[in-house]
Structure formats: C-alpha cells, structure tokens
Amino acid sequence: MSYAIISLGGKQYRVSEGQRLLVDRLPTEDGKTFTPDVLLVGGDGAPSLSPQDVTVTVKVLGHERGPKIRIGKYKKRTGYKRHTGFRSALTQIQIESIGAAAKKRAPAKAKAPAAASPEADIAPAPTPPEAS
C-alpha cells in the first residue's frame, strides 16, 4: 500500500508511510497512537474505496501553534483602526503504517457433546384441517 486518504477533523489528507503532517488540534495525547477513518487505499493496482480490511496507524508527535496571522481593519477619514492576530492550534502527526488490520481471534470454546434427549427427536403432530 503506497498511499491512503484519511479523514481527520472533517478534512481529508493523502498520506503515505513515514510522512509527517500538521493537522487541526486533536484530543489525543503526545506519544499515543490512533487509527483514523480510511476513505481510500491505492498505489498497488486498482484503488479501493472505503476498505474494511485496511487500517492506518497514526502517532501523535506533539501539539504546537501555527504562525501568527495579522489582521488589520481601517476606514479612511474616520480614525478607525483595529489590529488583531490569530494563531491556529495544530497537532503534528506521523503515519506509522498503512496495512491490513490485525484480526483479533476469540479463544475457541470447547464444545461438549450434546446429550440426545428423547423430546428433541419427536416432531410435532400435524394439525387436522378444519371442517366448515
């Protein structure tokens, strides 16, 4: 699998293994891993839409603030001037792996041989047709 398209925070990102991204702030702590929604996987043959058997593992590297954006308002001949700024809250992530999901196996239950009961072998009697 050479690339995948994932959905994080209402936005879609095209990612590949080992890639680092800055995305909108996530509620996950530093150093933790999570699996986002996978929308498409491609690169090896035909791409597959919304695959159920493929997961993307993402590791959170840290939280940071984006660059300051300066915003200025001005109206001529009135003396009106306003300045403000904005810094977006971002999270840096790294794509750990793109691959098949690890299937969790349930422990096999030992089946006890069913005791043959005489009631189970008897079929119900058919109902007679009603006379009109």
C-alpha positions, 0 to 999 in steps of 0.5 A, spaced: 500 500 500 503 506 497 498 511 499 491 512 503 486 518 504 484 519 511 479 523 514 481 527 520 477 533 523 472 533 517 478 534 512 481 529 508 489 528 507 493 523 502 498 520 506 503 515 505 508 511 510 513 515 514 510 522 512 509 527 517 503 532 517 500 538 521 493 537 522 487 541 526 488 540 534 486 533 536 484 530 543 489 525 543 495 525 547 503 526 545 506 519 544 499 515 543 497 512 537 490 512 533 487 509 527 483 514 523 477 513 518 480 510 511 476 513 505 481 510 500 487 505 499 491 505 492 498 505 489 498 497 488 493 496 482 486 498 482 484 503 488 479 501 493 474 505 496 472 505 503 476 498 505 474 494 511 480 490 511 485 496 511 487 500 517 492 506 518 496 507 524 497 514 526 502 517 532 501 523 535 508 527 535 506 533 539 501 539 539 504 546 537 501 553 534 501 555 527 504 562 525 501 568 527 496 571 522 495 579 522 489 582 521 488 589 520 481 593 519 481 601 517 476 606 514 479 612 511 477 619 514 474 616 520 480 614 525 478 607 525 483 602 526 483 595 529 489 590 529 488 583 531 492 576 530 490 569 530 494 563 531 491 556 529 492 550 534 495 544 530 497 537 532 503 534 528 502 527 526 506 521 523 503 515 519 506 509 522 503 504 517 498 503 512 496 495 512 491 490 513 488 490 520 490 485 525 484 480 526 483 479 533 481 471 534 476 469 540 479 463 544 475 457 541 470 454 546 470 447 547 464 444 545 461 438 549 457 433 546 450 434 546 446 429 550 440 426 545 434 427 549 428 423 547 423 430 546 428 433 541 427 427 536 419 427 536 416 432 531 410 435 532 403 432 530 400 435 524 394 439 525 387 436 522 384 441 517 378 444 519 371 442 517 366 448 515 
